[in-house]
Amino acid sequence: MLARLLAAEKKTETRLALGDAILACLTERPMTGYELAKTFDSSIGFFWKTDHQQIYRELSRLRTRGYIQGREVVQSGKPNKLVYTLTPDGRAAFRHWAARPSTPASIKDDLLVRLYALDSVDIEPLRADLMARLEHHRDRYERYERILNKRFPQGTASPADVGKLLSLRIGLRHERMVAEWCEEAITALSALSGATAMAFSSESLPASDKRESAG
């Protein structure tokens, strides 16, 4: 019973946080569900992951609470679209949420667990995993850099966009830092792998060859 209550509470917290993220997007301008989904894909989704179906479900809940309203826009030759706008209640709810203390992000990474027990795992698969991570973080770094250069080519922002600029900068620095760490880890594991191979080769030599090698 307790486990179910805790799971329900956790689910509610996640839903409310997604709702707040959607309200944050709508502080910028009115958007359709499709535009919100694209915004998550290209900006806010870097630090708050969700899928498109969750966004549409949450939009329905926000309308029920009276935090947003949908205005139908008639389109010629294609289906009408709903454009969502913050209501005064929605803006007040968002300001109330934003005034609460934030929760520092926690790390859950199975790669770090494997590194913790490095002497008990195979190095080669781990090194290959690190190389894939390196490419992932390099790619994300390049995406942050493109967005930053496109939106803020002078490196400055208007008062309304200072928060967006700061978010992009921390994202850029994070991806660069993690990519550099991946390079460091790959180098360390390569050295370990080489040392292990040399030790194995030495142990496999006949006794006479070991004496010649030592000589």
C-alpha positions in Angstrom: 0.0 0.0 0.0 2.8 2.4 1.0 4.7 1.6 -2.2 1.6 2.4 -4.3 1.2 5.7 -2.5 4.8 6.7 -3.0 4.7 5.7 -6.7 1.5 7.8 -7.1 3.1 10.8 -5.4 6.2 10.5 -7.6 4.1 10.3 -10.7 2.1 13.4 -9.6 5.3 15.3 -9.0 6.6 14.4 -12.4 3.4 15.5 -14.1 3.3 18.8 -12.2 6.9 19.5 -13.2 6.1 18.8 -16.9 3.2 21.2 -16.6 5.5 23.8 -15.2 7.9 23.3 -18.1 5.0 23.8 -20.5 3.9 26.9 -18.7 7.5 28.2 -19.0 7.4 27.7 -22.8 4.2 29.6 -23.0 5.6 32.6 -21.2 7.5 33.2 -24.4 4.5 33.2 -26.8 1.3 31.3 -27.5 2.0 28.0 -29.2 0.3 25.0 -30.7 0.9 21.5 -29.3 3.2 20.8 -32.3 5.2 24.0 -31.7 5.5 23.1 -28.0 6.8 19.6 -28.9 9.4 21.2 -31.3 10.5 23.7 -28.6 11.1 20.7 -26.2 13.1 19.0 -29.0 15.3 22.0 -29.7 15.7 23.8 -26.4 14.0 23.1 -23.1 14.2 19.4 -23.8 18.0 19.5 -23.3 17.4 19.7 -19.5 13.8 18.4 -19.2 13.2 15.3 -21.2 9.7 14.2 -22.2 7.9 12.7 -25.3 5.3 14.3 -27.5 2.4 12.3 -26.2 3.1 13.3 -22.6 3.0 17.0 -23.7 -0.4 16.6 -25.4 -1.8 14.8 -22.3 -0.4 17.5 -20.0 -1.9 20.3 -22.2 -5.3 18.7 -21.5 -4.7 18.7 -17.8 -3.6 22.3 -17.8 -6.7 23.4 -19.7 -8.9 21.5 -17.1 -7.1 23.4 -14.3 -7.7 26.7 -16.1 -4.0 27.4 -16.5 -4.1 27.7 -20.3 -6.8 28.3 -22.9 -6.9 27.0 -26.4 -8.0 29.1 -29.3 -9.0 27.3 -32.5 -7.4 28.8 -35.6 -9.1 27.9 -38.9 -6.7 26.8 -41.7 -7.5 26.5 -45.4 -6.7 23.1 -46.9 -5.6 21.5 -43.6 -7.0 20.7 -40.2 -7.7 23.6 -37.8 -5.1 24.1 -35.1 -5.4 24.9 -31.3 -3.1 27.7 -30.1 -2.5 27.6 -26.4 -2.1 30.7 -24.3 -1.4 31.3 -20.6 -4.3 32.5 -18.5 -3.8 34.8 -15.5 -4.3 31.8 -13.2 -1.6 29.9 -15.2 0.8 32.8 -15.0 0.3 33.1 -11.2 0.7 29.3 -10.8 3.9 29.4 -12.7 5.3 32.3 -10.6 4.3 30.4 -7.4 6.2 27.3 -8.7 9.2 29.4 -9.7 9.5 30.9 -6.2 9.9 27.5 -4.6 13.5 26.2 -3.9 14.8 24.0 -6.7 16.1 20.5 -6.2 19.7 19.7 -7.2 19.8 17.1 -10.0 20.9 13.6 -8.9 23.1 11.3 -11.0 22.1 7.8 -11.9 24.6 6.4 -14.4 25.3 2.7 -14.9 28.5 3.5 -16.7 29.9 5.0 -13.4 28.8 1.9 -11.5 30.8 -0.2 -14.0 33.9 2.0 -13.6 33.6 1.7 -9.8 34.0 -2.0 -10.2 36.6 -1.7 -13.0 38.8 -4.6 -11.7 35.8 -7.0 -12.1 34.6 -6.2 -15.6 36.0 -6.5 -19.1 37.8 -3.4 -20.2 37.2 -3.5 -24.0 33.3 -3.3 -23.9 33.6 -0.5 -21.3 36.1 1.4 -23.5 33.8 1.0 -26.5 30.9 2.3 -24.4 33.0 5.3 -23.4 33.8 6.0 -27.0 30.1 6.0 -27.9 29.5 8.4 -24.9 32.2 10.7 -26.2 30.6 10.9 -29.6 27.2 11.6 -28.0 28.5 14.5 -25.9 30.5 15.9 -28.7 27.3 15.9 -30.8 25.3 17.6 -28.1 28.1 20.2 -27.6 28.0 21.0 -31.3 24.2 21.4 -31.1 24.4 23.8 -28.2 27.1 25.7 -30.0 25.0 26.1 -33.1 21.9 27.2 -31.1 24.1 29.7 -29.1 25.6 31.2 -32.2 22.3 31.4 -34.0 20.3 33.0 -31.1 23.0 35.0 -29.5 25.7 35.8 -32.1 27.1 38.7 -30.2 27.2 36.7 -26.9 24.7 39.1 -25.3 21.0 38.9 -24.6 18.0 41.2 -23.9 16.8 41.1 -20.3 14.0 38.7 -21.3 16.5 36.3 -22.8 19.3 36.3 -20.2 18.0 33.1 -18.6 18.0 31.3 -22.0 21.6 32.5 -22.7 22.7 31.2 -19.3 21.0 27.9 -19.8 22.7 27.4 -23.1 26.1 28.3 -21.6 25.8 25.8 -18.8 24.7 23.1 -21.3 27.7 23.9 -23.5 30.1 23.8 -20.6 28.6 20.5 -19.3 28.9 18.7 -22.6 32.5 20.0 -23.1 33.4 18.9 -19.6 31.9 15.4 -20.0 33.5 14.9 -23.4 36.9 15.8 -21.9 36.3 13.4 -19.1 35.4 10.6 -21.6 38.7 11.3 -23.4 40.6 11.0 -20.1 38.8 7.8 -19.2 39.4 6.2 -22.6 43.1 7.0 -22.3 43.3 5.5 -18.8 41.5 2.3 -19.9 43.7 2.0 -23.0 46.8 2.2 -20.8 45.3 -0.5 -18.5 44.4 -2.7 -21.4 47.9 -2.3 -22.8 49.5 -3.1 -19.4 47.3 -6.2 -19.0 48.1 -7.4 -22.5 51.9 -7.1 -21.8 51.6 -8.9 -18.5 49.6 -11.7 -20.1 52.1 -12.0 -23.0 55.0 -12.2 -20.5 53.2 -14.9 -18.4 52.6 -16.9 -21.6 56.3 -17.0 -22.6 58.4 -20.2 -22.0 60.9 -20.0 -19.2 63.8 -19.7 -21.7 62.2 -16.9 -23.6 61.5 -15.1 -20.3 65.3 -15.3 -19.5 66.2 -14.0 -23.0 63.6 -11.2 -22.7 64.9 -10.2 -19.2 68.5 -10.3 -20.6 
